[in-house]
């Protein structure tokens, strides 16, 4: 799979997550974190419960926990 094809796959995944967030009654946002061409974390907005539970923050937290490091380069 080319880089362009992977990028399209990642964008489609974010769109799907955004739709899921909207279906759950939240703002339509989804986020993924990738490393070496693979998705390592994903999340949707969950700010109905806590105002700061935005998709990008939750995805970063999941990636941090999975990789056991704050270095997400």
PDB file of N, CA, C and O in Angstrom:
ATOM      1  N   UNK A   1       0.849  -1.174   0.000  1.00  0.00           N
ATOM      2  CA  UNK A   1       0.000   0.000   0.000  1.00  0.00           C
ATOM      3  C   UNK A   1       0.899   1.243   0.000  1.00  0.00           C
ATOM      4  O   UNK A   1       1.850   1.330   0.776  1.00  0.00           O
ATOM      5  N   UNK A   2       0.589   2.187  -0.868  1.00  0.00           N
ATOM      6  CA  UNK A   2       1.386   3.403  -0.946  1.00  0.00           C
ATOM      7  C   UNK A   2       1.074   4.327   0.231  1.00  0.00           C
ATOM      8  O   UNK A   2       0.071   4.152   0.922  1.00  0.00           O
ATOM      9  N   UNK A   3       1.929   5.292   0.444  1.00  0.00           N
ATOM     10  CA  UNK A   3       1.710   6.272   1.509  1.00  0.00           C
ATOM     11  C   UNK A   3       0.398   7.007   1.287  1.00  0.00           C
ATOM     12  O   UNK A   3      -0.351   7.246   2.234  1.00  0.00           O
ATOM     13  N   UNK A   4       0.120   7.362   0.050  1.00  0.00           N
ATOM     14  CA  UNK A   4      -1.122   8.065  -0.266  1.00  0.00           C
ATOM     15  C   UNK A   4      -2.344   7.193   0.061  1.00  0.00           C
ATOM     16  O   UNK A   4      -3.334   7.695   0.592  1.00  0.00           O
ATOM     17  N   UNK A   5      -2.281   5.917  -0.248  1.00  0.00           N
ATOM     18  CA  UNK A   5      -3.388   5.008   0.064  1.00  0.00           C
ATOM     19  C   UNK A   5      -3.564   4.873   1.572  1.00  0.00           C
ATOM     20  O   UNK A   5      -4.691   4.859   2.068  1.00  0.00           O
ATOM     21  N   UNK A   6      -2.448   4.773   2.306  1.00  0.00           N
ATOM     22  CA  UNK A   6      -2.538   4.694   3.767  1.00  0.00           C
ATOM     23  C   UNK A   6      -3.149   5.966   4.336  1.00  0.00           C
ATOM     24  O   UNK A   6      -3.992   5.909   5.230  1.00  0.00           O
ATOM     25  N   UNK A   7      -2.723   7.118   3.816  1.00  0.00           N
ATOM     26  CA  UNK A   7      -3.275   8.382   4.288  1.00  0.00           C
ATOM     27  C   UNK A   7      -4.788   8.427   4.077  1.00  0.00           C
ATOM     28  O   UNK A   7      -5.525   8.875   4.955  1.00  0.00           O
ATOM     29  N   UNK A   8      -5.244   7.966   2.924  1.00  0.00           N
ATOM     30  CA  UNK A   8      -6.684   7.933   2.653  1.00  0.00           C
ATOM     31  C   UNK A   8      -7.396   7.007   3.637  1.00  0.00           C
ATOM     32  O   UNK A   8      -8.489   7.320   4.109  1.00  0.00           O
ATOM     33  N   UNK A   9      -6.784   5.881   3.942  1.00  0.00           N
ATOM     34  CA  UNK A   9      -7.361   4.940   4.914  1.00  0.00           C
ATOM     35  C   UNK A   9      -7.469   5.605   6.280  1.00  0.00           C
ATOM     36  O   UNK A   9      -8.481   5.463   6.967  1.00  0.00           O
ATOM     37  N   UNK A  10      -6.435   6.325   6.669  1.00  0.00           N
ATOM     38  CA  UNK A  10      -6.442   7.004   7.965  1.00  0.00           C
ATOM     39  C   UNK A  10      -7.520   8.094   8.017  1.00  0.00           C
ATOM     40  O   UNK A  10      -8.205   8.243   9.028  1.00  0.00           O
ATOM     41  N   UNK A  11      -7.665   8.841   6.943  1.00  0.00           N
ATOM     42  CA  UNK A  11      -8.690   9.887   6.894  1.00  0.00           C
ATOM     43  C   UNK A  11     -10.085   9.264   6.978  1.00  0.00           C
ATOM     44  O   UNK A  11     -10.957   9.770   7.684  1.00  0.00           O
ATOM     45  N   UNK A  12     -10.285   8.168   6.256  1.00  0.00           N
ATOM     46  CA  UNK A  12     -11.586   7.479   6.320  1.00  0.00           C
ATOM     47  C   UNK A  12     -11.878   7.008   7.741  1.00  0.00           C
ATOM     48  O   UNK A  12     -13.017   7.089   8.202  1.00  0.00           O
ATOM     49  N   UNK A  13     -10.852   6.517   8.436  1.00  0.00           N
ATOM     50  CA  UNK A  13     -11.026   6.069   9.826  1.00  0.00           C
ATOM     51  C   UNK A  13     -11.446   7.247  10.698  1.00  0.00           C
ATOM     52  O   UNK A  13     -12.335   7.103  11.537  1.00  0.00           O
ATOM     53  N   UNK A  14     -10.827   8.399  10.515  1.00  0.00           N
ATOM     54  CA  UNK A  14     -11.200   9.588  11.288  1.00  0.00           C
ATOM     55  C   UNK A  14     -12.641  10.007  11.001  1.00  0.00           C
ATOM     56  O   UNK A  14     -13.365  10.412  11.911  1.00  0.00           O
ATOM     57  N   UNK A  15     -13.051   9.911   9.756  1.00  0.00           N
ATOM     58  CA  UNK A  15     -14.434  10.242   9.401  1.00  0.00           C
ATOM     59  C   UNK A  15     -15.398   9.282  10.090  1.00  0.00           C
ATOM     60  O   UNK A  15     -16.421   9.704  10.630  1.00  0.00           O
ATOM     61  N   UNK A  16     -15.071   7.994  10.072  1.00  0.00           N
ATOM     62  CA  UNK A  16     -15.911   6.997  10.746  1.00  0.00           C
ATOM     63  C   UNK A  16     -16.001   7.292  12.240  1.00  0.00           C
ATOM     64  O   UNK A  16     -17.084   7.219  12.821  1.00  0.00           O
ATOM     65  N   UNK A  17     -14.883   7.621  12.860  1.00  0.00           N
ATOM     66  CA  UNK A  17     -14.880   7.955  14.285  1.00  0.00           C
ATOM     67  C   UNK A  17     -15.715   9.209  14.545  1.00  0.00           C
ATOM     68  O   UNK A  17     -16.431   9.283  15.544  1.00  0.00           O
ATOM     69  N   UNK A  18     -15.627  10.185  13.654  1.00  0.00           N
ATOM     70  CA  UNK A  18     -16.415  11.417  13.790  1.00  0.00           C
ATOM     71  C   UNK A  18     -17.910  11.111  13.736  1.00  0.00           C
ATOM     72  O   UNK A  18     -18.696  11.662  14.508  1.00  0.00           O
ATOM     73  N   UNK A  19     -18.289  10.235  12.822  1.00  0.00           N
ATOM     74  CA  UNK A  19     -19.698   9.842  12.721  1.00  0.00           C
ATOM     75  C   UNK A  19     -20.148   9.125  13.993  1.00  0.00           C
ATOM     76  O   UNK A  19     -21.262   9.342  14.471  1.00  0.00           O
ATOM     77  N   UNK A  20     -19.289   8.279  14.535  1.00  0.00           N
ATOM     78  CA  UNK A  20     -19.603   7.563  15.776  1.00  0.00           C
ATOM     79  C   UNK A  20     -19.800   8.558  16.920  1.00  0.00           C
ATOM     80  O   UNK A  20     -20.723   8.414  17.722  1.00  0.00           O
ATOM     81  N   UNK A  21     -18.939   9.553  16.990  1.00  0.00           N
ATOM     82  CA  UNK A  21     -19.049  10.575  18.023  1.00  0.00           C
ATOM     83  C   UNK A  21     -20.378  11.310  17.915  1.00  0.00           C
ATOM     84  O   UNK A  21     -21.044  11.547  18.923  1.00  0.00           O
ATOM     85  N   UNK A  22     -20.759  11.668  16.707  1.00  0.00           N
ATOM     86  CA  UNK A  22     -22.024  12.354  16.469  1.00  0.00           C
ATOM     87  C   UNK A  22     -23.207  11.468  16.876  1.00  0.00           C
ATOM     88  O   UNK A  22     -24.158  11.945  17.497  1.00  0.00           O
ATOM     89  N   UNK A  23     -23.147  10.194  16.531  1.00  0.00           N
ATOM     90  CA  UNK A  23     -24.206   9.249  16.903  1.00  0.00           C
ATOM     91  C   UNK A  23     -24.333   9.104  18.415  1.00  0.00           C
ATOM     92  O   UNK A  23     -25.414   8.815  18.928  1.00  0.00           O
ATOM     93  N   UNK A  24     -23.226   9.306  19.127  1.00  0.00           N
ATOM     94  CA  UNK A  24     -23.238   9.219  20.585  1.00  0.00           C
ATOM     95  C   UNK A  24     -23.644  10.537  21.244  1.00  0.00           C
ATOM     96  O   UNK A  24     -23.574  10.670  22.465  1.00  0.00           O
ATOM     97  N   UNK A  25     -24.069  11.512  20.434  1.00  0.00           N
ATOM     98  CA  UNK A  25     -24.577  12.766  20.964  1.00  0.00           C
ATOM     99  C   UNK A  25     -23.516  13.808  21.247  1.00  0.00           C
ATOM    100  O   UNK A  25     -23.778  14.783  21.951  1.00  0.00           O
ATOM    101  N   UNK A  26     -22.342  13.622  20.720  1.00  0.00           N
ATOM    102  CA  UNK A  26     -21.260  14.573  20.953  1.00  0.00           C
ATOM    103  C   UNK A  26     -20.911  15.284  19.652  1.00  0.00           C
ATOM    104  O   UNK A  26     -21.484  14.998  18.601  1.00  0.00           O
ATOM    105  N   UNK A  27     -19.975  16.203  19.734  1.00  0.00           N
ATOM    106  CA  UNK A  27     -19.503  16.896  18.537  1.00  0.00           C
ATOM    107  C   UNK A  27     -18.821  15.884  17.611  1.00  0.00           C
ATOM    108  O   UNK A  27     -18.224  14.922  18.094  1.00  0.00           O
ATOM    109  N   UNK A  28     -18.899  16.080  16.306  1.00  0.00           N
ATOM    110  CA  UNK A  28     -18.379  15.090  15.360  1.00  0.00           C
ATOM    111  C   UNK A  28     -16.864  15.155  15.164  1.00  0.00           C
ATOM    112  O   UNK A  28     -16.377  15.665  14.155  1.00  0.00           O
ATOM    113  N   UNK A  29     -16.135  14.634  16.142  1.00  0.00           N
ATOM    114  CA  UNK A  29     -14.681  14.620  16.055  1.00  0.00           C
ATOM    115  C   UNK A  29     -14.138  13.238  16.373  1.00  0.00           C
ATOM    116  O   UNK A  29     -14.613  12.556  17.283  1.00  0.00           O
ATOM    117  N   UNK A  30     -13.139  12.842  15.608  1.00  0.00           N
ATOM    118  CA  UNK A  30     -12.425  11.599  15.847  1.00  0.00           C
ATOM    119  C   UNK A  30     -10.954  11.844  15.603  1.00  0.00           C
ATOM    120  O   UNK A  30     -10.585  12.721  14.822  1.00  0.00           O
ATOM    121  N   UNK A  31     -10.111  11.074  16.270  1.00  0.00           N
ATOM    122  CA  UNK A  31      -8.666  11.258  16.115  1.00  0.00           C
ATOM    123  C   UNK A  31      -7.968   9.912  16.146  1.00  0.00           C
ATOM    124  O   UNK A  31      -8.398   8.982  16.828  1.00  0.00           O
ATOM    125  N   UNK A  32      -6.871   9.829  15.385  1.00  0.00           N
ATOM    126  CA  UNK A  32      -6.028   8.636  15.429  1.00  0.00           C
ATOM    127  C   UNK A  32      -4.582   9.073  15.607  1.00  0.00           C
ATOM    128  O   UNK A  32      -4.206  10.185  15.233  1.00  0.00           O
ATOM    129  N   UNK A  33      -3.784   8.197  16.175  1.00  0.00           N
ATOM    130  CA  UNK A  33      -2.343   8.377  16.272  1.00  0.00           C
ATOM    131  C   UNK A  33      -1.729   7.217  15.506  1.00  0.00           C
ATOM    132  O   UNK A  33      -2.083   6.058  15.727  1.00  0.00           O
ATOM    133  N   UNK A  34      -0.806   7.534  14.605  1.00  0.00           N
ATOM    134  CA  UNK A  34      -0.143   6.488  13.830  1.00  0.00           C
ATOM    135  C   UNK A  34       1.344   6.474  14.133  1.00  0.00           C
ATOM    136  O   UNK A  34       1.932   7.488  14.509  1.00  0.00           O
ATOM    137  N   UNK A  35       1.930   5.313  13.965  1.00  0.00           N
ATOM    138  CA  UNK A  35       3.376   5.158  14.106  1.00  0.00           C
ATOM    139  C   UNK A  35       3.798   4.068  13.133  1.00  0.00           C
ATOM    140  O   UNK A  35       3.220   2.981  13.109  1.00  0.00           O
ATOM    141  N   UNK A  36       4.793   4.364  12.348  1.00  0.00           N
ATOM    142  CA  UNK A  36       5.304   3.407  11.367  1.00  0.00           C
ATOM    143  C   UNK A  36       4.198   2.871  10.459  1.00  0.00           C
ATOM    144  O   UNK A  36       4.185   1.691  10.109  1.00  0.00           O
ATOM    145  N   UNK A  37       3.275   3.753  10.085  1.00  0.00           N
ATOM    146  CA  UNK A  37       2.224   3.389   9.148  1.00  0.00           C
ATOM    147  C   UNK A  37       1.077   2.580   9.722  1.00  0.00           C
ATOM    148  O   UNK A  37       0.262   2.046   8.970  1.00  0.00           O
ATOM    149  N   UNK A  38       0.999   2.479  11.040  1.00  0.00           N
ATOM    150  CA  UNK A  38      -0.067   1.717  11.696  1.00  0.00           C
ATOM    151  C   UNK A  38      -0.787   2.594  12.723  1.00  0.00           C
ATOM    152  O   UNK A  38      -0.173   3.456  13.352  1.00  0.00           O
ATOM    153  N   UNK A  39      -2.080   2.370  12.884  1.00  0.00           N
ATOM    154  CA  UNK A  39      -2.841   3.075  13.913  1.00  0.00           C
ATOM    155  C   UNK A  39      -2.493   2.462  15.265  1.00  0.00           C
ATOM    156  O   UNK A  39      -2.632   1.255  15.462  1.00  0.00           O
ATOM    157  N   UNK A  40      -2.039   3.302  16.196  1.00  0.00           N
ATOM    158  CA  UNK A  40      -1.720   2.795  17.530  1.00  0.00           C
ATOM    159  C   UNK A  40      -2.722   3.271  18.579  1.00  0.00           C
ATOM    160  O   UNK A  40      -2.779   2.728  19.682  1.00  0.00           O
ATOM    161  N   UNK A  41      -3.517   4.296  18.230  1.00  0.00           N
ATOM    162  CA  UNK A  41      -4.544   4.778  19.156  1.00  0.00           C
ATOM    163  C   UNK A  41      -5.616   5.509  18.370  1.00  0.00           C
ATOM    164  O   UNK A  41      -5.347   6.113  17.332  1.00  0.00           O
ATOM    165  N   UNK A  42      -6.826   5.443  18.880  1.00  0.00           N
ATOM    166  CA  UNK A  42      -7.939   6.155  18.262  1.00  0.00           C
ATOM    167  C   UNK A  42      -8.939   6.535  19.344  1.00  0.00           C
ATOM    168  O   UNK A  42      -9.023   5.893  20.391  1.00  0.00           O
ATOM    169  N   UNK A  43      -9.696   7.597  19.065  1.00  0.00           N
ATOM    170  CA  UNK A  43     -10.686   8.048  20.048  1.00  0.00           C
ATOM    171  C   UNK A  43     -11.723   8.936  19.377  1.00  0.00           C
ATOM    172  O   UNK A  43     -11.505   9.477  18.294  1.00  0.00           O
ATOM    173  N   UNK A  44     -12.847   9.066  20.050  1.00  0.00           N
ATOM    174  CA  UNK A  44     -13.895  10.001  19.659  1.00  0.00           C
ATOM    175  C   UNK A  44     -14.069  11.002  20.792  1.00  0.00           C
ATOM    176  O   UNK A  44     -13.588  10.784  21.904  1.00  0.00           O
ATOM    177  N   UNK A  45     -14.759  12.101  20.502  1.00  0.00           N
ATOM    178  CA  UNK A  45     -15.073  13.048  21.565  1.00  0.00           C
ATOM    179  C   UNK A  45     -15.934  12.368  22.615  1.00  0.00           C
ATOM    180  O   UNK A  45     -16.821  11.577  22.295  1.00  0.00           O
ATOM    181  N   UNK A  46     -15.663  12.683  23.856  1.00  0.00           N
ATOM    182  CA  UNK A  46     -16.493  12.213  24.970  1.00  0.00           C
ATOM    183  C   UNK A  46     -16.737  13.377  25.920  1.00  0.00           C
ATOM    184  O   UNK A  46     -16.787  13.202  27.137  1.00  0.00           O
ATOM    185  N   UNK A  47     -16.887  14.565  25.348  1.00  0.00           N
ATOM    186  CA  UNK A  47     -16.982  15.767  26.165  1.00  0.00           C
ATOM    187  C   UNK A  47     -18.355  15.999  26.776  1.00  0.00           C
ATOM    188  O   UNK A  47     -18.568  17.004  27.454  1.00  0.00           O
ATOM    189  N   UNK A  48     -19.280  15.093  26.547  1.00  0.00           N
ATOM    190  CA  UNK A  48     -20.574  15.178  27.234  1.00  0.00           C
ATOM    191  C   UNK A  48     -20.380  14.977  28.739  1.00  0.00           C
ATOM    192  O   UNK A  48     -21.055  15.611  29.550  1.00  0.00           O
ATOM    193  N   UNK A  49     -19.454  14.091  29.098  1.00  0.00           N
ATOM    194  CA  UNK A  49     -19.172  13.800  30.504  1.00  0.00           C
ATOM    195  C   UNK A  49     -18.204  14.816  31.094  1.00  0.00           C
ATOM    196  O   UNK A  49     -18.456  15.384  32.156  1.00  0.00           O
ATOM    197  N   UNK A  50     -17.097  15.038  30.398  1.00  0.00           N
ATOM    198  CA  UNK A  50     -16.067  15.968  30.876  1.00  0.00           C
ATOM    199  C   UNK A  50     -15.660  16.845  29.705  1.00  0.00           C
ATOM    200  O   UNK A  50     -15.309  16.344  28.637  1.00  0.00           O
ATOM    201  N   UNK A  51     -15.708  18.137  29.903  1.00  0.00           N
ATOM    202  CA  UNK A  51     -15.517  19.098  28.827  1.00  0.00           C
ATOM    203  C   UNK A  51     -14.166  18.941  28.125  1.00  0.00           C
ATOM    204  O   UNK A  51     -14.051  19.304  26.954  1.00  0.00           O
ATOM    205  N   UNK A  52     -13.173  18.428  28.780  1.00  0.00           N
ATOM    206  CA  UNK A  52     -11.839  18.319  28.182  1.00  0.00           C
ATOM    207  C   UNK A  52     -11.583  16.970  27.521  1.00  0.00           C
ATOM    208  O   UNK A  52     -10.464  16.728  27.069  1.00  0.00           O
ATOM    209  N   UNK A  53     -12.557  16.098  27.445  1.00  0.00           N
ATOM    210  CA  UNK A  53     -12.376  14.796  26.801  1.00  0.00           C
ATOM    211  C   UNK A  53     -12.598  14.890  25.293  1.00  0.00           C
ATOM    212  O   UNK A  53     -13.540  14.323  24.740  1.00  0.00           O
ATOM    213  N   UNK A  54     -11.707  15.618  24.663  1.00  0.00           N
ATOM    214  CA  UNK A  54     -11.741  15.749  23.215  1.00  0.00           C
ATOM    215  C   UNK A  54     -10.995  14.578  22.593  1.00  0.00           C
ATOM    216  O   UNK A  54     -10.091  14.008  23.204  1.00  0.00           O
ATOM    217  N   UNK A  55     -11.380  14.227  21.381  1.00  0.00           N
ATOM    218  CA  UNK A  55     -10.824  13.055  20.701  1.00  0.00           C
ATOM    219  C   UNK A  55      -9.304  13.078  20.648  1.00  0.00           C
ATOM    220  O   UNK A  55      -8.658  12.065  20.919  1.00  0.00           O
ATOM    221  N   UNK A  56      -8.728  14.225  20.302  1.00  0.00           N
ATOM    222  CA  UNK A  56      -7.274  14.280  20.161  1.00  0.00           C
ATOM    223  C   UNK A  56      -6.552  14.079  21.497  1.00  0.00           C
ATOM    224  O   UNK A  56      -5.492  13.456  21.547  1.00  0.00           O
ATOM    225  N   UNK A  57      -7.124  14.603  22.564  1.00  0.00           N
ATOM    226  CA  UNK A  57      -6.518  14.421  23.898  1.00  0.00           C
ATOM    227  C   UNK A  57      -6.613  12.956  24.316  1.00  0.00           C
ATOM    228  O   UNK A  57      -5.650  12.388  24.831  1.00  0.00           O
ATOM    229  N   UNK A  58      -7.768  12.355  24.094  1.00  0.00           N
ATOM    230  CA  UNK A  58      -7.962  10.952  24.465  1.00  0.00           C
ATOM    231  C   UNK A  58      -7.065  10.033  23.641  1.00  0.00           C
ATOM    232  O   UNK A  58      -6.516   9.067  24.170  1.00  0.00           O
ATOM    233  N   UNK A  59      -6.914  10.326  22.352  1.00  0.00           N
ATOM    234  CA  UNK A  59      -6.031   9.510  21.502  1.00  0.00           C
ATOM    235  C   UNK A  59      -4.578   9.628  21.954  1.00  0.00           C
ATOM    236  O   UNK A  59      -3.858   8.629  21.995  1.00  0.00           O
ATOM    237  N   UNK A  60      -4.144  10.836  22.292  1.00  0.00           N
ATOM    238  CA  UNK A  60      -2.778  11.020  22.802  1.00  0.00           C
ATOM    239  C   UNK A  60      -2.564  10.246  24.093  1.00  0.00           C
ATOM    240  O   UNK A  60      -1.515   9.632  24.282  1.00  0.00           O
ATOM    241  N   UNK A  61      -3.546  10.271  24.979  1.00  0.00           N
ATOM    242  CA  UNK A  61      -3.442   9.541  26.237  1.00  0.00           C
ATOM    243  C   UNK A  61      -3.339   8.032  25.990  1.00  0.00           C
ATOM    244  O   UNK A  61      -2.536   7.349  26.627  1.00  0.00           O
ATOM    245  N   UNK A  62      -4.142   7.524  25.079  1.00  0.00           N
ATOM    246  CA  UNK A  62      -4.088   6.092  24.755  1.00  0.00           C
ATOM    247  C   UNK A  62      -2.745   5.711  24.149  1.00  0.00           C
ATOM    248  O   UNK A  62      -2.187   4.667  24.484  1.00  0.00           O
ATOM    249  N   UNK A  63      -2.221   6.553  23.256  1.00  0.00           N
ATOM    250  CA  UNK A  63      -0.921   6.276  22.640  1.00  0.00           C
ATOM    251  C   UNK A  63       0.182   6.283  23.689  1.00  0.00           C
ATOM    252  O   UNK A  63       1.066   5.426  23.686  1.00  0.00           O
ATOM    253  N   UNK A  64       0.118   7.253  24.578  1.00  0.00           N
ATOM    254  CA  UNK A  64       1.105   7.349  25.663  1.00  0.00           C
ATOM    255  C   UNK A  64       1.094   6.077  26.517  1.00  0.00           C
ATOM    256  O   UNK A  64       2.150   5.536  26.844  1.00  0.00           O
ATOM    257  N   UNK A  65      -0.082   5.613  26.868  1.00  0.00           N
ATOM    258  CA  UNK A  65      -0.205   4.398  27.687  1.00  0.00           C
ATOM    259  C   UNK A  65       0.274   3.160  26.926  1.00  0.00           C
ATOM    260  O   UNK A  65       0.942   2.300  27.500  1.00  0.00           O
ATOM    261  N   UNK A  66      -0.059   3.070  25.658  1.00  0.00           N
ATOM    262  CA  UNK A  66       0.326   1.903  24.865  1.00  0.00           C
ATOM    263  C   UNK A  66       1.842   1.842  24.661  1.00  0.00           C
ATOM    264  O   UNK A  66       2.455   0.783  24.800  1.00  0.00           O
ATOM    265  N   UNK A  67       2.435   2.992  24.331  1.00  0.00           N
ATOM    266  CA  UNK A  67       3.862   3.031  24.057  1.00  0.00           C
ATOM    267  C   UNK A  67       4.717   3.168  25.322  1.00  0.00           C
ATOM    268  O   UNK A  67       5.933   2.983  25.291  1.00  0.00           O
ATOM    269  N   UNK A  68       4.047   3.499  26.440  1.00  0.00           N
ATOM    270  CA  UNK A  68       4.746   3.682  27.722  1.00  0.00           C
ATOM    271  C   UNK A  68       5.842   4.754  27.627  1.00  0.00           C
ATOM    272  O   UNK A  68       6.920   4.626  28.207  1.00  0.00           O
ATOM    273  N   UNK A  69       5.525   5.812  26.875  1.00  0.00           N
ATOM    274  CA  UNK A  69       6.445   6.933  26.748  1.00  0.00           C
ATOM    275  C   UNK A  69       5.652   8.169  26.330  1.00  0.00           C
ATOM    276  O   UNK A  69       4.599   8.064  25.702  1.00  0.00           O
ATOM    277  N   UNK A  70       6.168   9.324  26.685  1.00  0.00           N
ATOM    278  CA  UNK A  70       5.527  10.553  26.232  1.00  0.00           C
ATOM    279  C   UNK A  70       6.126  11.033  24.924  1.00  0.00           C
ATOM    280  O   UNK A  70       5.660  12.020  24.355  1.00  0.00           O
ATOM    281  N   UNK A  71       7.156  10.347  24.438  1.00  0.00           N
ATOM    282  CA  UNK A  71       7.783  10.678  23.164  1.00  0.00           C
ATOM    283  C   UNK A  71       6.999  10.010  22.037  1.00  0.00           C
ATOM    284  O   UNK A  71       7.134   8.809  21.803  1.00  0.00           O
ATOM    285  N   UNK A  72       6.195  10.782  21.357  1.00  0.00           N
ATOM    286  CA  UNK A  72       5.365  10.231  20.282  1.00  0.00           C
ATOM    287  C   UNK A  72       5.915  10.606  18.899  1.00  0.00           C
ATOM    288  O   UNK A  72       5.166  10.699  17.927  1.00  0.00           O
ATOM    289  N   UNK A  73       7.220  10.817  18.829  1.00  0.00           N
ATOM    290  CA  UNK A  73       7.807  11.187  17.532  1.00  0.00           C
ATOM    291  C   UNK A  73       7.791  10.010  16.575  1.00  0.00           C
ATOM    292  O   UNK A  73       8.244  10.134  15.437  1.00  0.00           O
TER     293      UNK A  73
END
